[in-house]
């Protein structure tokens, strides 16, 4: 599961992509112009940016270049009807990580996103593993010591995010930005509630919680070696 910013000005295409990615349990924000995309990128963090080349006003290439110039590191997948090598070179030089030429298969879009989300240490294919917990993003299945855990969708999304960033501390506000959509009415109290639910499902009795609290700062998923 990832939080994705889709920048596409054609409603039929953005609706199709959003519905498809929702099946993969991604949270998708949509911007219909380059200006709107840059506004969102200045405020909210995203795991992947899907960027159409042809946009009204500021082009996708300009958005990409501006974002990279300001230090943005989010992986960028460019959607384009342009197939010439020199056009692709322009986009890559501006900071894009990958390309899809329209029209494209939605399954290929999913595969490209999975590739961009891979992390060398904690992510291999569609499987995340921390300690005895294994989470498969493709089947939406979580197991601990080989036994399946029953998680609600947001519990799954929260755990997947933590597993992609083990031992990193995130405030409740940061978790809201990364896991919930920006128009959600969720609050820091919502985060506390989900953390409690998650702990009940993944923790061992008489052992420290895998989701540690850093008082006054936030929460982190504690890797097995740090629990010992």
N, C-alpha and C positions, 0 to 999 in steps of 0.2 A: 504494500500500500504506500502511495506517495501523494504528496500535495503538488498538483500540477497547475501551471498557468498556461492556458491555451489562448493564443492571440490570433484570432481569425475573424474577419469581417463578414463572411458569408454565413448567415444564420443556419442554413440547412446543413452546411458542413460542420459547423461548431456543435450543433445539436446532435449530429450523428456521432462525432468523436466523443462528446461528453457522455452520451448514453453508453457507448462501447466501453470507455474507460471506467465508468461506474461499475460495470460488470466485473472488472478487475479489482474492484474495491479501492479505487483511487478517488481522492477528493479533487475536483476540477473547478478552478476559477476561470472565467472567460472574460477576455478584454477584446473589444471590437476595433480598437485602433492602437497605433503605436504610442500615442500620448497616454491613453488609459493604461497600457501595459507598463510604461515607465513609472506612472504614479503608483501602481500596485507594487512594483519591484522596489520602490523606495521605502515602502512601509512593511510589506510582508515577505517572509522568506518562503521559497519554494524549493522542491526537490528536483523538478524538471521544468523547463520552459519549452513549450511547443510554439514555434513562431512562424507565421505565414510571411513569405517574402513580400507579397503585394498587399500593402495596407493603405488606407486613406491617411493622408498627412505624412507622418513619419513612417518610412518603410521598415520592413523587418530587419534589413541589414543595418540600418541606422540605429534601431533599438538594440540590436546585438552589440554593435560597436560602442554605443553609449554605456550599456550595462557593463561591458568588460572594462571600459576605461575607468569606471567608478569602482572597479575591484570586484564585480560580481563573479562568482565562481560556479553558479548553478549550471548544470549541463543543459545545452541548448540543441534542440532538434529543429531544423529548418524545414518547413513545408514549401515547396515551390513547383511551379509549372515550368521552370527554366531547367533545361537539361544540358545546356552547353557547359563544357568543362570550365571555361573562363568565368562563367557566372557562379558556378559552384566554388571556384577558387576565391572569388570575392567574398562569398559568405563565410567560408572557412577562415580566410584572413581576418574577417571582422570578429571572429571568435566562436562561430558555430562549431558544435562537436560532431554533428551528423546531419544527414539529408534524407528526405523522402520526396520523390518527384510525383506530383499529382498526374493522374489518379493513382492511388495506392490501396493495397489490401489492409484492412484494419488489423488483421493478425500480424502483419509485418510491423505496423505501428506499435503494437504491444511488445513485439520482440525487440524493437529498437529501444523502447523505454526501459525494458528489463536490462538491456545491455548498459544503458546510461546509469542505471541505479546500482550496478554491481559495485561492491566494495571488496578489494583484494583480500582483506583479512576475514571479515565477518559474513561476506555474501558470496555464495557460489551458486550460479544458476538462479533458481527461484527459492532456494532454501537458505534460511537464516538459522544459525545455531549459537546459542550461548549456554554454557553449562550443559545441563541435561534437557534443556528446552529446545525443541526443533520446530520452526515455523515455516510452512510452505506457502508462499504468496500465491501460487497458481491454483492450489486446491483449497486454500483458505482453511488449512488444517494446522492445529498446534498439538504437539505431543510433549509429554514430560516423562522421562524414563520409559518411553515406549507406549505410554497410555495417553489416549486422546483427551484433551481439555475442551470443555464447551465454553467458548467465549462469545460474548455479544459483539456485534460489528465494531463498535468504538473501542471495546476492550482489545480486540484483535488489532485495530489500527494503532492504538497506543503502544501495545507490546511490540508490534513490528517496527515502529519508529524508534523505540528504546533499543531494540536489538540491532538496528542499523547504526546506532551511536552508543555502543557500550561504554560505560564509565564516564560519559559526558553529562554534565549537570545542566538541566533545563528548568527554568522557572515555570510556574503555572501559566503565566502569560505567553511564554514562548511555546509551550505545548499547545495552547489554544491556537496560536498562529500557524503551527506546523501540522496539526492533526485535524482541527475543526475548520470549516469554511468560514470566511471572513464575515459573512452575514449571519452566523450562528449567534444565538442568544446565550450560549454557554458562558460560564463564568469560572474564576479560579476555584470556587466551591465545587463546580462540576468536576474539575480535574481531581480535587481531593477525593470526591466520591468514587471516581473511576479508579484511582490509585488503590483505594481500600478494597474495591471489588477484585481488582487484578491480583493484589497480594493474597487474598483468600484462595484464589485459584491456582497460583503458581508457586507459592511458598511452601517450604517444609516446616512442620511443627518443630518447635524448640531450636530453630535456626534463624539467623538474621534474615530479614527480608531481602529478596533479590532487587526490589525497588527501594533503594535507599533514600532517606531524606537528608538533605544538606540544609540544616536549619538556617533560615533567613535567606536562603538562595533558591532551592528547588529540589528536584528529584533526579536520580540517575539509576540506570540498570547496572547493578554491581556484577561484574564478571566473577566466575567461580573462584579464580585464584585470589581475588580480593576478599572473598568471604572467609577464606581459610585463616 
